[in-house]
Amino acid sequence: MTKIRPVPGKDGDKYIPFEKRTGDSSIVYFTRDLSAEGLKKIYDRVSSVITGRTGIKLHTGEAEGPNILPRPWVKELISSRLPDAAIVETNTYYEGSRYTTEEHRKTLEINGWTFCPVDITDSEGVTTFPVTGGKWFTEMHVGKSLPDYDSLLVLTHFKGHTMGGFGGSNKNIGIGCADGRIGKRDIHSRPGGEMWGIAEEELMERISESTKATIDHFAGHICYINTMRNMSVSCDCEGVEAEPVVTPDVGILASLDILAVDNACVDLLYSLPENAGRTLIDRVQTRHGFRQLSYMKELGMGNDRYTLIDIDHEDAEITAAEAVKDVKPEWIPDQYNTFWGRNRHE
């Protein structure tokens, strides 16, 4: 009997406003404090689920990438809250400065990720996690050492992405935990097809199914932090070739619900004064990236409704518009990575 190929969903280019969503709600914490202290404060709100040996999944970036998470922030978080944790990464599908483990190690040193262990989880091979309820996969290949961890902190630099539209916690896990030779290949291409042959809704669904495999494995011991800073439309995998940053910095969000935290970040972009999020929104829309959100909901990975808690103001419940009302939508578009006169490499 011929196996029927799955059909991707639709409307990945359509944003669903908060008031049109239905279902349960989750808690998302928010701080405007973009600093090491702000990161520690918001981590404390979701850290209760972190036990045992802990991996921190973050995007360490291509060599000299200008927009990656500030290393001093991460160093302070680890030294004060997670002294025995390790950063977990995988090698890339494309040939670049992180394609082989040897190249990857050199890039980690260049980018300053030298203050704690970094486990390139697929350096010694791969293993698989089952995908429950997916239509593209029954299993996903991940780095062999990823199951060695009891808990996972997903520490994400929220930004754009060339193919995915945006890179939030979903992309950080879905592509970032898949190993470089099998998992990432299966997400991006069909057997015998082009290397980057899968795009739009189908790509978003494959990323989300890969993510589901990992979050199901760490169920009950995984939390998510999205940092909305240095948000180019380009991913950190583009390194120094990333497009200029023209979207204002917003703050840091955290949740135990991956869909809620990613959806909240998108909502904050839409709520920025004077349509200041338009460049990044356009990147998401043209890549049909909203399908990441709708498919995560279909897979039962979380809630797209949430209560936003302002930890800077006595845990007040606020709207997305209230969260960004004081953000100044000013930029200097003719100077690469310059924003309010500040060098974005800081």
TAMOPE-V769154 format. One line per field, one symbol per residue. ss: DSSP state (H for helix, E for strand, - for the rest). phi: phi as a letter, one per 30 degrees, with the letter a starting at -180 (. if undefined). A space follows every 10 residues. Layout:
# TAMOPE-V769154
ss->???
phi->???
This chain:
# TAMOPE-V769154
ss->---------- -------HHH ----EEEEEE E----HHHHH HHHHHHHHH- ---EEEE--- ---------- HHHHHHHHHH H----EEEE- ---------- HHHHHHHHHH -------EEE -----EEEEE --------EE EEE--HHH-- EEEEEEE-EE E---EEE-HH HHHH---E-- --HHHHHH-- ---------H HHHHHHHHHH HHHHHHH--- -EEEEEEE-- -----HHHHH H--------- EEEEE--HHH HHHHHHHHHH H-HHH--HHH HHHHHH---- HHHHHHHH-- ----EEEEEE -----EEE-H HHH------- -------EE- -EE---
phi->.ddddecddb idccdcdedc dbjdcbcbcb bdddaddddd dddddbdddd bidcccdbcd ideiedcded deddeddddc bbdcdbdcbb dcdcdadbdc dddddddede didbcadbcd dcdckbbbcd ccidccbcab dbdeceddcd bbccccddad aecdibccdd dedecdcddd cceddddcbc eicdecdcbh edddddeddd eeeddddcei bbbbbcccbh cddcdddchd dddedbcddc lbbbaccddd dddddddddd ceehhdcddd ddddddcidd dedddedddi dlcccacccd ddbhhddbcd dddcdcdcdc acdcbehcbh icdddd
